[in-house]
Amino acid sequence: MKTNNIKELSIQINLNGLSFCILNRTTNEIEFLKTIDFEQKQLPDAVLNHLKTELSSNTAFSEDFNDVLVIHQNELATLVPEKLYDPENKVDYLKFNSKILRNDFITEDHISVNDSVNVYVPYVNINNYIFETFGEFVYKHSSSILIDSFLQNPETKEEEPVVYINVNKTTIELLVLENNKLQLFNTFEYHSKEDFIYYVLFVFEQLKLDVETTTTLLSGNIVIGDQNFVMLYLYIRNVTFIDKTYSFNIVAETDRRYLHQHYVILNSF
């Protein structure tokens, strides 16, 4: 029997894994939430094969979705103030911060909350497959979701700076906000806990932030006791996991202690 429930699907694409989330708008419930971690970083074609396998083998994806969103999570992105943005210069904006290829497709997200444009390279093979599978859909870069969400977090409206660290398996997205304005956003690739803390402390040093008192909020692939958290807590004292109250109920089977690990995809709706 076909239901009239309005459902939205978000898919987060990373070369280190995939995440899926289904929001039932009719019942206002997250009814499906799943993350797949790869043992090693994959090439985009291999990621596509993993995605095809999951979408074809899981009955949760056989329903009709009113909206589908694909979230591209990679380090191939840079922010440009809206007033300075010229769409003819996409390659120039990106090439200073990222290694891009001559035939890369470059697009942008407009982030209205702080009048900026996020220029980035999406995974075109993923987009093509999603269109073939679901028809019309929307795609964004993960950092656009992070920036928009963090700027609307009540803690960022304080005068003192707030540091946000979103941790992925081999990259961290690091944002610094003060007086509800973005002071810094960057993505760093790391291969060890020493790399991890180096980039965090580098940002603290560059912006002259106090490692004892600056509020530092964590999301993503980090938990108390893992090597990155232990290293971070050695040097940064005011560290907590971001705790957000969502407008929907989460009925999908998941550990509520670790909702911060799903921060990007939960904030995509």
C-alpha positions, 0 to 999 in steps of 0.5 A: 500500500502506497503511503502519502508520506513526504520523504527527503533523502540526503547522501553524503559523499566522501572518498573515505565513506558514505552517509545516508539519512531519510527525513519523513516530513509528514511525521517529522522524523529521521527514520533512517541514518547510516554511515559506511566507512571505507578501510582506505581512501577510495577513488571516485569510481570506487566510491560510485560502486559502493554507492550503487551497491548500497542503493540497490541492496537496501530497501530503504531507498526503493521508496519515492523521495520528494527531494534528494540532496547530495553532499560532496565532502572534499578539500576542493573548495574555497570561499569568496565574498559575494561582492567580489565573486565573478563566475568567470573566475571560478578556476582562479579562485580554486587553483590557489588552494586546491589541486585541480585538473584541467577538465574538472567541473567547478560549481558554487554554493551561495551562502546567504547567511554571510553573503559568500560563495563557496566554489568547489569541485563536485564528484560528477560521476556521482551526480550523473548516477544520482540523476539517472536513479532519482531524477532531479536533485540538489547538491551542495558542498559539506562546508556550505552546510557547516558554515550555514549551521555554525553561523546560526548556532547561538554560541557564535553570537557571543563576542568571544571567538568560537572554534569549530572543528569538524573531523573526517577520517583524513581531513578536518574542516576548521572554522573560527567565528567571532561576533557571528562573523566568519574569521577563518575557514579552511580544510586541512589534510592530516595523516597522524595525530601530530598533523591533526594538532599541528593544524589546530594549533597553527590556527590558534596561533595565527588568530592569537586565540587563547588555548586555555579559554577559547570555546572549541566545539567538535563534530564529525569523526571524533570521540572521547579517548581516540588519539585525536581527541587525546592530542587535542585535549593536551593542548586545548582546554575548553573542548566540548562536542557540539550539542544541537537540538533538532526540529525533528525527532530521530527515531532511526537506530543510532547511539544518541551520545554520538549524534555529533558524528552525523552533524553534516547530514543532519543539518542538511535538511 
